[in-house]
Amino acid sequence: MEYTHEQLIEIDDKYGAHNYKPLDVVISKGKGVWVWDVAGNKYMDMLSSYSALNHGHCNPKIIEKIKEQLDKLTLTSRAFRNDKLPLFLKKVCEVTGMEMALPMNTGAEAVETAIKAARKWGYKVKGIPLNKAEIIVASNNFHGRTTTIISFSTEEQYKDGFGPLTPGFKIIPYQDADAIKKIVSKNTAAVMLEPIQGEGGIIVPPHGYLKKVKQICKENNVLFILDEIQTGLGRTGKLFAWEWDGAKPDVIILGKALGGGIYPVSVVASSREILGVFKPGDHGSTFGGNPIGAVAAIAALDYILEENLPERANKLGGHFIGKLRTLKSKVIKEIRGKGLLIGMELYEPARLYAEQIKEKGILCKETHDLVLRFAPPLIITKEELDWAFERVKTVFSE
Ligand SMILES: *Cc1c(COP(=O)(O)O)cnc(C)c1O
């Protein structure tokens, strides 16, 4: 039996926990930048699953590799080795310029992994007294939803009712390097930041900020960790957002688009000194490093490099931001972003506009109450962006 739009929403709401408030579009098919709902309506996806779909929906090159692997081997766990994981690790290290990598599945798991690595490094290498390690993070951050990660969120709702929280984190204002300098201590193991805050509303720090933070970290023997789960892999117009500031981190965290929009794959990449602190039994994941994920990630990375998606995001992002800035509307407060990670801050609830833009055939979503995020797949064409602009324009002139 075929279910209707209304029936599917009813079943969803009846049987699913209500931890999301999705737009009421029920998607059943996707290709490139386009998706179709169960009634056959076509929409452009301008959210890309929060940048997990940099490669577009159902990218045929990545699907082909995964299909091939599906018939061969799907899972070994790390109790045994498999023939794809080593190649994935090598590729990640080459692409990030790191020496070692540790594979996980979701972004939050990789962030947890980076936190564990930093703490252990703090005790074993830096010599911080046991259980005294501190990690400095920024206000307005988003690093995921585990109990430890929400412990250092400044978003009250993320924490409300989920305590007791994990100690050991110091929160300083984002974009303020001096605040880090003031608070850093001999017990500081790491500073962890997003190069651009994505969920926080597409907050682009001033040029030089990351470089300053990196310098402070270096001077104080503190690890500089960048969460590039959303900003990495071409989204901001460089392969990694840190490149804009020439501030290569000691530890980089990747996820989202690493799985080509098909399979959850995340990774922490760093130096031998840092990831070398993990000994057998210290940490793990049943699915982390599985051959399907490994093949997906290799194909995803190859595709980004072969198709030069960062350069494409840079050019097209500049083009689209330029167009958005020509919109004359009292509702628009600011348009900001880098590459194809674009935020439009409004004076009114962004949700209302996301709903109206949906009626024009474009799916985008509010982040925080007042910011609309435009982050289409990086394979989008200039013609498709211009098509989108004309529709967005009608909404802001109505
Ligand atoms: C999405 C995101 C995460 C969490 O990733 P999940 O796969 O949802 O766990 C962490 N950090 C940043 C910057 C993100 O954008």
The ligand as an ORCA input file, in Angstrom:
! r2SCAN-3c Opt
* xyz 0 1
  C      26.562     18.300     13.018
  C      27.704     18.681     13.854
  C      28.167     17.854     14.885
  C      27.474     16.579     15.279
  O      27.433     15.628     14.272
  P      26.389     14.403     14.385
  O      26.745     13.519     13.234
  O      25.016     14.975     14.273
  O      26.617     13.766     15.701
  C      29.281     18.259     15.578
  N      29.912     19.407     15.293
  C      29.493     20.235     14.315
  C      30.246     21.496     14.037
  C      28.365     19.911     13.577
  O      27.923     20.753     12.636
*
